[in-house]
Amino acid sequence: MTMAESPSSSSAAAYETHLTTLDLPALLAEPSALQTQAHHLTSSLTSLTHTSYPTFLTLHQTTNGLSSSLGSLSTSLSSLISTSLPALQEATAAWHTRTTDVLHERSKARLVLDQHDKLKDLLDIPLFIDSCVRNGYFQEALALASHVSAMATRPNAPTILISVHAEVRVAIAQMLVVLLGTLHEPGRKLPALWKAVNFLRKMNAFGRDEEEDGKGYLGCVVADEGLSKASSEELLALAFLSGRLTCLTAALDPISRDINRLINAPTSSPTDYSASTPIDNPKPTFNLGSGMSERDKEDVARYLKKYIDVWRESAYDLITQYSTIFLEQQQPSQLTSPPPKSTASFQRRPSGQSAHPPPIATSAPLPSPAPSLLPLLSPHLLSHLLPLLRTTLPLLPLPFLPSLLTQLTYCATAFTRVGLDFRGVVGGVVSDAVVSAVRRGFRDIKSITSPDKGKPVTSKKPSEWLILSSHIDSPPLPHAVQTPAHIPPQLLTSYPPLAKYTNTVLGVLNSLRLLAPVGIMRDLVVELDGVLGGCGAELIEYLGPFVGVGGSEDEEEEGGDEERGRRAEEKVARAVGDVYFKVLVPFLRRALVEGVYGVPIASLGDGGEDMLGRTAKEWEER
């Protein structure tokens, strides 16, 4: 530092401070010291220069190179800052933009991998439910469905949960189809039906959709006003009855078709009656044929017995199953609907007469009763049986009816234990069948005057075939002795056609003795009187030309053999007519009234004798 320069450095300031601390002699000696020190430094520098000049040259070169490098560095830094860094920043921003989505997807994939086991369990739930449904583990299926539903109803539920919930609903819908199909499966017993109905209750399968008023059950619109007001339990009971009645119809239809085939009827089932069809006045459904052979009648009786057995078993199971499942969980005071008053009605069966059902899950609430369907079930069940009986029984011969009546009586008696007593209806149906069978038996009897396949005997005289040849000269006449109602008069043996006719009618009455309803006695008397009156009219028409043609004894002597022959034919004709109206007719009427029913013939009074009485009076007037 020179003297002309301003002391601005820190060393100068320190030296000035040092000078202020010196005394005067030291201060006056300071210049000399400084000069000495300067000479010493100069000599040292000169010596250093001579000894270290290569170092100085190298240092100079290095300094120039450093200055050049620093300039280049400055230029490069300026280019880097002004050009390269902005471009790098832009490229970095673009890279971030391009990799954000990839990183997001990778993060989601990483999250999925981390939650792989849980997601797999969640996605397998619909398969588990489907497997449970196929194997009958309905409780487990409902538990899994409830778990998924609880997760899917949370706020901001993920899409995967909503998707799984939709698949679960499809699986539960399949379970509903399986349970409803169980109600339509033939041969299902009470435990399986009880299980199916209980799970349908838990699923609330027939409950109204609370979110959409007016919408129906199982997602359908209920158009019927009555169904729209029905409770879920009533609809469930209706579904149960519909399924079991379908099984009943399926079991009866093959037998019904066999019966229709045998009686030459079109293929139609008597189960086509609606539940509202009155039982006491059903519409006929058969186009009955008249060409049934005896073998066909035997087959019809055999199929009818089978039909009754199948109906009894199926209908009894249906009633007991319905009562056990839908009624026996309630106290009698809870059944608000009174029992029907008709004989063919239902009553609640006492609990002591029913099988013990499986226990109900404690979490399931007790359902409300549905007794309103019971009055509808009674006529609908009977409509499967009674129309067929009314149509088929009259076609059968009398010998087949007693066994069928025994079977029907046993069937009706069995149903009295479940409140369906139709014994009175069965009695009327069988009585009508007996009347029809007796009427058919009477009308199948050949007339006395037409023994040869309906061809009347017009070319023969009465003495040639109506009386034994040994009695032609003195025909036996009726006498006052009355034989018992079960023993034919011996007089009829002298008149073979009358005896044969009597035996034929007695054959019908003997068949009637096995099954003779008291209420149809007067109808049978009317039928018998009509047959006897018609046969008597034909006999009068045949005997008429031979009555009143003979003359007096003088004329007989004058006329010779021809006149005697006419007189003999008249005697035979009058004897045949008198035996018919005075012996055969009273005996056959007593055989029916007293022999079959044990009722005095006098108790009938004058009823039922109009047609026969007119015919007898006509004969007496000849």
Buried (B, 14 or more C-beta within 10 A) or exposed (E): EEEEEEEEEEEEEEBEEEEEEEEEEEEEEEEEEEEEEEEEEEEEEEEEEEEEEEEEEEEEEEEEEEEEEEEEEEEEEEEEEEEEEEEEEEEEEEEEEEEEEEEEEEEEEEEEEEEEEEBEEBEEBBEBBBBBBEEEBBBBBBEBBEEBBEBBEEEEEEEEBEEBBEBBBEBBEBBBEBBBEBBBBEEBEBEBBBBBBBBBBBBEBBBBEEEEEEBBBBEEEBEEEEBBEBBBBBBBBBBBBEBBBBBBBEBBBEBBBBBBBBBBBEEEBBBBBEBEBEBEEBEEBBEEEEEBEEEBBBBBBBBBBBBBEBBBBBBBBBBBBBBBBBBBBBEEEEBEEEBBEBBBBBBBBEEEEBEEBEEBEEEEEEBBBBBBBBBBBBBBBBBBBBBBBBBBBBBBBBBBBBEBBEBBBEBBEBBEBBBBBBBEBBBBBBBBBBBBBBBBBBEEBBBBBBBEEEEEBEEEBBBEEBBEEEBBEEBBEBEEEEBEBBEBBEBBEBBBBBBBBBEBBBEBBBBBEEBBBEEBBEBBBBBBBBBBBBBBBBBBEBBBEBBEEBBEEEEBEEBEEEBEBBBBBBBBBBBBBBBBBBBBBBBBBBBBBBBBBEBEBEEBEEEBBEBBEEBBEBBEEE
